[in-house]
Each structure stands twice: as C-alpha cells, then as structure tokens.
Amino acid sequence: MLRLASLAPVLGVLLASPLFAQTYPTKPVRMVVGFPPGGSTDIMARLIQPGLIEAFKQQFVIDNRPGANSNIAAELVARAPADGHTLLVVSASFSTNVSLYPKMGYHPLRDFAPITRIASVHNVLVVHPSLPVNNLKSFVALAKARPGQLVFASSGSGSTSHLSAELLKMAVGGLDTVHVPYKGGAPALADLISGQTQALVSNLPSATPHIRSGRMRALAVASAARARSLPDVPTFQESGFPGFEAYAWNAVLAPVGTPEEIIRSLNAVIVKQVRSADISEKLAAQGAEPVADSPAAFTKYLQAEVEKWAKVVQVSGAKLE
C-alpha cells in the first residue's frame, strides 16, 4: 500500500496541472480583429465563432480594432495576459508589417503563439463597372493611357491588397496610378462600389457578393488556378503574367507563453469545424480554401511568409514610416 507521503509529489503536479484547474476558459474570450466588420478577416472570425462558443461553453466575443494595417490590434494582443482569453485573428498583412514598418511594438515571430490558419484566400482584381475594361490586358492599357488618373484602392498600406497591386506595377514595368489605402477591405469595397475609386485587389470572400450582383467587375484572380466560386474569371497567369501569385490568408494566434494545453485545445476545435462539410462549402463559395493546420505547420508557414514579403517590400519600395 502506498503511503500518503509518497503521493504528495504526484498530487502536487496534478493540482498544478490545467486538468486539475478550473476548465478553460474561465471568462469570455476576446477575438481581436484588426479590421472593421464586414471585411474578409472579420468574416473568418465570425465563421469560427459559433463553434468555439459551442465547444467551450463560453462567450467568444469579436473585438474589431481597426487601424495601422492591423498593428493596433496585434500590439494589443501581444501585451495581453498569456492565458488564452485574448486571441488575435489576422490576415496576411500580419506577415508583411514587420518589413513595412521600421518601428513596431511587436514581432510576428517572437511575440505570438500560432494556433492555426483558417483558410487560404484568393485575391482578385476588381474594377468599377463604369471603367471601359473587361480584362487585365485592357486595364493595363487604360492605366498607361491615363497616367495619374486611375485611383487604386487597397485594404491598407502594406496589405496583400496593396502589395499585389505593386507586383502588378512591377510586372508591367510601372503604372502611374493613385494609391488610396483604407482601414480594411469593407470600406475599400464601399468606395469602389460608389465610384470613388476605380480599382482594387480584394479578397474573394469580401468581393464575391458584389461581383455577382454586378456592382463591380472581376478581371483576374491572383492564384495558380481559377477560383471555384468564379470559374469564368481567368488568373493573372492566363492573362499574360506567368508565375504571378498573391494569396491572402487568415489565421488565429495567441500571446506567446499561452499554455500548450490551451493552444492544442483551440487548435483542435478550430480545425474540426474548418474541416467540416458545412464550413468547407461556405469557404469554397467565397473563393477560400480551408487550411486548418497544426501550430507547428502554421509556425513554419508564417516564417516563410515573413521572408517572402520582405523581398517584395524591398523591391517595390513600399516601406512605410
């Protein structure tokens, strides 16, 4: 028979373990989004929100904190307690900002614990229907014929929306267009629809409803293959730009130091629902592909993205103050 004294060390470990602690989460969880409601990142956060609430029997509250190309939101989460009650839902700009801004209050690879990517998202070049172009070739020709006249909107300086447009300019040897950055995809789309701007590289989940309604025209998707949701829209590569790819993506992270048990639990819940038939179909309908990777795989991917966009920023001269 074991003596009580011999059980003391074991009991001490168990009592200190999350399994012996009050079940996570112990209070509502904030899901901080660095863009306004209605944009692609916000859409992805709200897509996984119900499943998190159901699985953890606790509120997961969307907290939109737009500004500075999502840097405001990222800094807020980087400084939050590492207890799993504050999460960050990001876009691909999370991997570009470190190269664009010389001074930031966080580092994407140092200050966060990756949980999982939600989806990989097609980017699409869209224009206002009043613009007399029907394909990428005619758009480039028009932009060259009207130097300094076409207003190219983006979801933010340094976003994949912005850098994809910079890649296009580089590919054609330069275009004289006016860049107008917005605080997210939703306001950029709104001004394009109203005719305040003429062109935008947008995420398909945000743009697809407006393309189908005729309020904007899609010219090309910046992916290796055509989007299933827009099968009639050619790729940049089909339009004469071989090798042109610029995906957007969305993901979930926590502050660095968040317990591994919490990271694994959140990953398991998000991965399960993203891979479900219901959400997979919703993602496909919006031009997005489910990813649902492991924390380790997401970490490796994030490192590669940071390196890739650093090179694009250097070549394009898109560095910001």
N, C-alpha and C positions, 0 to 999 in steps of 0.2 A: 504494500500500500504506500502511495506517495505521501510524503509529509507536506503539510501546508507551506512550510518554509521553502521547499523545493519548487512549489508552484508560483511563488511570488514573482520571480523574473518573467515567467510566461504571462501572468496576469498583467504585469506592468506593460508589456508590449501590446497586449490586446487592448488594454484601456487607452493606450496612446494611439491606437490604430483608428483610421476613419471608419472601419467596420464596427467599432465599438462606440464611435461618436454619434452624435445626432445626424440623421440622414441628410445628405446634401440634396438640394440646397435648403438652408435654414430660413431663407427670406427671399423675396422676389429678386430675380436676376435681371440686370440691365444688359441689353444687347445694343451696344452703341454703334450707330451707323453714321459715317462721316459725310452723308449727303442728304438732301431733302427727301420727303416722302414722294413716292411715285417713280423714282429712278431705279435703275437695274439693281443696285446694291440693296436698296430698301425692299424691292420686290423679293429678292432672295432671302432676306432676313424674315420677312413675313411668311414666306413659303415654309420655312422650317419651324417657325414659332409655335404653331399648334401642336406639333409632335413633341416638342420639348416640354410644353405645358402638360400634356397628357402623360408623358413618361415620368416626369419628376414630380408631378402633383404640386406644382408651384408656378407662380406667375413668371413669365419671361417677357419683359417689357421693352419694346422698341424705343430707343432714345436717339432721335435724329439730332446730330450735332454737325451741321454743315460748316464749311469754311476751310480756306487754305489747302484746298485739294485733299481734304480728309485728315490733314495734320492735326487739327484741333482735337478731333475725336481720338486719334491714335495717342496723342500725348496724354489725354485724359485717362485712357485705359492703362497706359504704361505706368502711370503713377497710382493706379488703384490698388487696393489690397489684393494680394495673390491668393484669393480664397474661392475663386470660381463664381463669384457673384457679380462680376463685371466682365463682359465679353466684348470683343471687337469684331464686327462684320465688315470686311474690306473688299475693295476692288483691286484691280491690277496696279492702280496708282500707288498702292502700298509698297510695291517693289521699285517704283520709279522715283519716288520723292527723295530718297536718300541721295540720288545722283543730281537731282534738280535743285535742291535747297542746301546751301552751304552750312546753314545753322538750323538744326532741328533738336527738339527736346527728347528725341527717342531714336533708336536704331531698330529697323525691322528684324534684324537677325540676332540682336543682343537682348532686347527688352521684351520679347514675346515668346509664348509657348504655342506653337502651331497646333491646331486641333484637327482641322480637315478643310480641304477645298469642297465647296458645294457643287460648283459647275464651271465648265469652260464655256465661254460665251462668244458667239460670232460677232464681229464688228461689221457694220455696213455703212457705206457712203450713201447718204440720202440728201436730196435737194428739194427746195420748194417747187411745187408743180408749175409755177409761172416761169421757171427757168427753162429756156428752149433747148434742153438736152435730154437725151434718152439713154445714153450710155457713157461709160467712163471716158472714151476717146473724145466724144463731143464736149464733155465737161472740161477736159484739159484744154481743148482748142478754144473754148469760150473764155476760160480764165486767162489764157495767153492773149486773147484779143481784147480783154478788158482789164489791163493791169491796174491793180489798186482799187478795183470796184467791187469784186465779189467778197462778201463777208462770210468767213469760215468760222462757224461757232464750234465750241468744244465744251465738254463737261467740266473742264478745269485746266488751268495751265499745268502741263506735265502729265496729264492723264493719258491713258492709251488712246482716247479720243483725239487729243491734241497731237501726240507723237505719231499716231497713224497718219494724220494729215501731213506732218513733217516728213514722214517717209515717202509719201506720195510726191511732195515737192522735190525731194532729193532724187526720186526715180525719174522725174521728167526734166531734171536739170534746173529746177527752180520755178516757182509760180509766185507772182506778186498778188497775194490775197490779204485781206484784213482778218486777223485772228481776234475773236471775242470770246474770252473764257467765261464760263458760268459756274455757279456753285452747285454743280450736279447735272445729271442728264435731263431731269424733268424740266427745269427752267430753260435749258438749251433747246429742247424739243418744242416747248411752248412758243418761243420766239421764232423758231423756224416755221412752225405751222402758221403763225400770224404774218409771216413775210418780213419780219425784222432782220432776219439773216437768210442767206441763200443755200448754205451747205453745212453739213455736219457728219462726222464719223460717229455713229451711235452704236450702242449695244442693241442687239436684236430684241431682247425681251422688252425694252422700252419702246423701240421704234415700230415693231411689227403691227400693233393695232392701228397705228396712224398710216402705215404703208398700205394696209388692206383697205382702209377707209378712203384712200386717195388723197389724204391731206399732205402727203409727201411722197416723193418718188425715189425708189431704191435703184442705184446704179451698179453697185458691185459689193460683194462680201469679201472681207479680208481674211479668208481661210483657205485651206488646201482644197476643200471640196465645197460644193454648194450646200446651203442650209436647207434642211428638210422642210422647214416652215416656209421657205421662199424658193422653191425649185426652179423658177423661171429667171431668177437673178443670177447672173454669172459671177465668177470670182474675179479678183484683181488679176490672177494669173491668166485666166481665159481672156481677159481684156487687154493683154499685152504687157503684163508686169510679172514675168516669171520669178518665182520664189517669194513673192510678196505675201507675207502672213503677219497678222497682228491680232492675236486673240486677247479678249478680256477674260477675266475670271473673278470669282467671288469666293471668299473663304471666311473661316471663323478662327480667332485666336484668343488667348487669354494672357494676362500679365505673366512674365517669366517668374518661375517659382511656384506657380499653381501646382498643387499636389498631383502626382501622376495618376492617382486613382480617379480624380475628378476629370482630368484630361481624357482618360480612357473611357469613362462613363459618357461624357459628352460626345466623344467621337463615335461610340457605339450607337447612340441614339440617332445622331445626325446621319450617319452612314446608312442605317437601316431605313430611314424614311426617304433619303435621297434615292436609294436603290429600289424603292417600292414602285410598282407599276403606275400608281396614281401620279406621284411627283415626277417620275421619269417622263411620262406623257406630257405633263404640264411644261416641263423644261423643253422638251423637243418641240412643242407647239410654239414656243417663244424663241427658238433658234439657239437653245442652250443644250449642252450635253452633260449629264451627271458625271461627277468625278468620284466623290466620296472616298478619298484616300486615307491612309494611316497618318498619324502625326509625323512619323519618320519620313514617309514619302513626300508629304507636304513640305517638310523642312528642306529636303533636297531640292524640290522644285522651286521653292522660294529663293534659295541661294542662286540657282541658275537664272532665275528671272532678274534678280538684282544685278547680276553680272551682264546679262544681255542688254538690258535697258540702259545701263551705264555707258555702253558703247554707242547706243543710238543717241543719247543725250550729248555725248562728246562730239559726234559727227554733225549733228543737226544744230548745235549751238543753242539748245533750248534751255540752258541752265538759268535758274531763277534766283532772284535776291530774296 
